[in-house]
Amino acid sequence: MIIQRVVLNSRPGKNGVPVAENFRLEQSTISDTIQDGQVCVRTLYLSVDPYMRCRMNEDTGSDYLLPWQLSEVADGGGIGVVEESKHNNFAKGDFVTSFNWPWQTMAILDGGLLQKLVPQLVDGRLSFFLGAAGITGLTALLGIKEKGHVSAGANQTMVVSGAAGACGSLAGQIGRLEGCTRVVGIAGTDEKCSILISEMGFDAAINYKKGHVAEQLRELCPGGVDVYFDNVGGDISDTVISQMNQNSHIVLCGQISQYNKDVPYPPPLPPEVEKIQKERNITRERFLVLNYMDKQEASILQLCQWIKEGKLKVRETVVEGLENIGAAFQSMMNGGNIGKQIVSVSK
């Protein structure tokens, strides 16, 4: 069977900025027959995420992420429909997902690596299972629950960096739902800041490209910061940490400002910021959602309930066509999107 697939064409280099040309669309073939335990799937949606930047390097810097290989098919979160099955758990027409879905139009996958989806949980909006009702939503919810130590009635202020991104836009809303009394977002355009306030229920938002972030933060968080959901690292995070309260908490979700630099993860803080962190007993522990998969099912159901009730607003940027996934990746890394970046491969 003839298919199309996207392979890693070149590496940007550890300190380089990824471009669409790092990926290549090519024609390939897969077998016309499947073996026992296998499932033939047609790809519907693929997820494009910041962590994938690490997979473009020969060494990902992580013990749980494998690097993509040159001229080999890339992979990540994906959703598809079963066309043929020789696995007891799946039948033709089932919708399925995997963390390691190949970037190709059709694929033969090991059924043991797939999860069946229930479209009714998201009112048929299947792509939500790659974002708000999937690993992105889990990261936001479990990050806040496990590392944010949010408690209702504690009058806590939360700040979210990368707040208009896939995870940040959910984290701010979940912080509010879990009990924060004030939620402030940091984003890179006036449009994003406006959407955070008008659609996502943030109390305020700071455009870090305008004005003085530290001054605006002091004005918008007069009682200091109790929980910081950190998606970016770098100078912005140093500024937020400097205004955090005693015994406050950092949810270390991502460090996108550092992904194009050859630094360890999580990157070390500057000495003066590290001194503040230690003196104020601010927790800053690495958070990996894969360590909490025992809480996955209940958490997904909670996320789906919030979405159905309209309590969790979801934004997606959907790009049509597998051939455009490289451009979608470049746009996402440049901060050009609001919410989750999805590539629609087929209907």
N, C-alpha and C positions, 0 to 999 in steps of 0.2 A: 504494500500500500504506500502510495506517495504522500508525503507530508511536508509541511514547512516547519522549520525550527530556527531558533536564534542561539548562536554560539558566542562565546567570548572571543572577539577578534584580536584584541590587544589589551594590555594592562596600562592604566594611566600612570603607573609609578606610585610609590608610597606617598609622595607629596604632591602628586598631580591631581588635577580636577577631571573627573570623568566626563566624557562626551559621548554622543550617540554613536560615533564611529568605533567606539570600543566594542560594539556588538555587531554581528553580521547575520543577516537573514539568508538561509540557504535551504535548498530542497534536499530531502533525504527519504529513506524508506523504512517502514516497520513491517514486521511479519504479518501475513494475512491470517495466520492462525495463532491462537493463544493456548497456553499450557494450563494444567490444573492449578488452581490457586491464583490465576491471573485474571485481570480485568482489562478490557479495551475501552478507553475513554476518549470522548471528544472534549477538548478544552473550551471552557466558556469564559472564565476570568482568570487573570494572573495579577498578583500583588507586586507592587514595586515599593521597596522600603529602604530607609537610610542604612540599616545594618548591612545591606548587600554591598555597600562600598568596601567593607572589609574583605569581602569574598573576591574582590577584583585583584587583591594582592596575592603574591605567592604564599605569604604567611599572613593569615587572618589576624594574628595576635590574640586568638581566642582558642580555648580548648574544645569548644562545642560547635564551632563553625568551620566547615571545610572550604578551602579555596576553590573557585571555579577554575577549570583547566582551559588553556588556550585551545581553540577550535573544537571544544566540547560544548554540549548543550548546557545552558544556564538553567537554574531551577530556583524555586521559592514557593511561597504560598500560592495555591491554585484551586480552582473549582471546575468540575466538569460533569458530564453526564455519561452514564454507562451505556455503551453501544453493544457490548457482548461480555458475558461473565462466565467464568469457570470457578467462581469462588462462592461458597455457600451463603455468604452474608449479603451478596449483591445480585441484583437482577437488572436487566435492560430497562433503562429509563430512570434508574436511581441517580440522585445528585450526590456527588462525593467530593471530598476535599483532602488535601495533604499539604504538609509543610514543605515537601520536596517535590513539587510538581514540575516536570520539565517544561521549558518554554517552547512548546511545539503544539501544532494544531490537533494531533491525535497522539495517543501514547498507549503502550501496554505496560501496566503497573501491577506490582504485587498487591493483591487485595488486602493483605495483612497490614499494609501501610496506609490504608484509606479509612476515612471516617464517613459514615452516611450522614447526610444533612436532612433536616426537616424544614422545608421551605416555609411552612405555616408559622414557624416561630418568628420569622421576619416579614410576614405578609408577602412572601414570594420574592423579596428583594435579595436574591441569592448573594450578590456581591458583598452584602453586609457581613457575611460569614468570614470575609477576609479582613474586615475592619472592626467596626463597632461591636459586632457579635462574634468576633474571632480573636486572633492572637493580639491584635491592637487593643481591643476593648479589655481583654484579660490583663494585659500589661498595665493599663491605666487603673483598673479596678483593684487588682491584687497588689500593685505597687503602693497604692494609697492605703489599702488595708494592712499590708504586711510591714511597710516601711514608713508610711506617713503618720501612723498613730493618730488619725483623726478621730475625735470623739464628740458626739452631739452635746451641745451645751457648754463646751469648753471655750467658746468665743475665739476660735482660731482663724487666723488669716493665712490664706494659701496664695503663693505666687507660682505661675506656670510659665516657663520659657518655651519657645517654639510652640506657642499656644494655639496657633492656627493650623498646626500640622495634624496628622492623623491621630497621634496619641495625645498631644497636648489639648486639642479641642474637646476630647472626651474627658481627660483628667480634670479639667476645671469644673466641668458639669458634675462629675462623679464626686469631686471634693465637696461641692455644695450639697449633693444628695446624701453624702455620708455625715454632714454636720458642720462644715466650715461656714462661718458667718460672713466672710469676705473673701472674694476670689479675684485676683488681678492677673491679667495675662500680659505677656511680652511677645510682640510680633514685629514683622518687618515692613508693613505698609499700613496706611490709614484705612484702606478697604478692609484688611484683615482685622484691625482693631475694632472697626465699626461692626463687623459681623459677630465678633466675640461678644460684644455688649448686646446687640439687638437680637441675635438669634440664639446664642449659646448661654446667655444668662450671666456672663461675667459682670462684676460690678464696675470694673474699669480695665483699660488696656493701654499699654505703653508702646509707641512706635520707637524701637531702639535706634532707628536711623535718624530720628529727629530729637533735638533737645538733649538734655542731660538726664540719663536714666536714673542715676543715684538720687538726684533732686526730686524727680517725678515719683520715684518709689517711696521716698520719705513722706511726700505729700499724700500719696494714695494709701500708704500703710503706716499711719501715724503710730500704731501700737507695735510696730515691728512685724516680722514675718515668722510664722510658727511652722509652716510646712512649705517646702520648696520642691516642686516637681520639675526636675532638671532634664530638659531634652537637648541642651545645646553645649554646656560647658563653656570654657573660655572666659573672656572679659565680662560677659553678661552675668555668668554665674558668680564670678568673684564679687561683683557689685551686689548681687542679692544676698550672698552669704554674709557680707559685711553688715547687713541690716537684719540678720536673723536673731531671734531671741534666745535666751538661755534655755537649754534642754529642748531645742527645736529639732526638726527632722528634714533631711534631704532625701527625696526619692530619686535615686540615681538611675534614670531611665535610659538616657542616650547622651552622646556628646558630639552632635553632628558638626559643630564648628571645628572639631579636632579630627574628623574622619579622613581628611585629605593630608594629614600630617603624620609623620612617623613617630608617634608617641605611644606609651603604654596605655592600656585601658583598665580602670579609669585613669585619666591623666592626673598627675600630681598637682596639687594646688600650689600657688605661689606661697613662699614662706610666711608672708604677712597674713594671708587669708587662712592658711593652715593654723596659724597661731590663734586667730579668732575662733576657728572651728573647735580647737581643743579647749580653749579657755571657757567657751560657752557650752561645751559638752553637746555640740551639734552632731547628730548621727549622720554618717555619709557612707552607707554600705552599698556595695554592688548589688543590684537587683536583677535576677534572671528569672523570667516568668516560667521557664521550663522546669524550675525546681518546685513549682507549686501545682503540678498537673493533677494532683489529687483533689484540688478544689476547682478544676476546670468546669465540670458539668454544672454544678450549682451556680458558679459565677456566670456562665454563658446564659443560663436561664434567667438570672437576675438582670443581665444586660438586655436580653430580648424583651423582658417585661417592661423595663424602663423605656425602651424604644417604642414598643406598642402603645404605652401610656402617654407618649409624647414628652416624657421627662428627660430623655436623652436625645438631643438633636444630632443628626448625622449629616455630614458633608462629604461628598465624594467628587473627585476629579476623574472622569472616565475618558480614556483615550481609546479610540476605535482602531483595531488592527494590530496583529502581532508584529507587523513590519515597523510599527511606531514605538515599540517598547524601549528601544535605546534612547529615543528622543524624550519619552516619558520619564525615564530614569534621570536623564540630564536635567530636565525641568524640575523634578522633585528635589534633586541634590542642590539646585540653585534656589530653592525655597519659593518656587513659582506657583505652588498649589495651595488650596485651602482644603483641609481634610485629607482623606485617604486617596492615594493614587492607585487607580485600577486600570488595567488594560483589558478591554473586551475583545476576545479572540473570535468567538462565533456566537450566533444567536441560538 
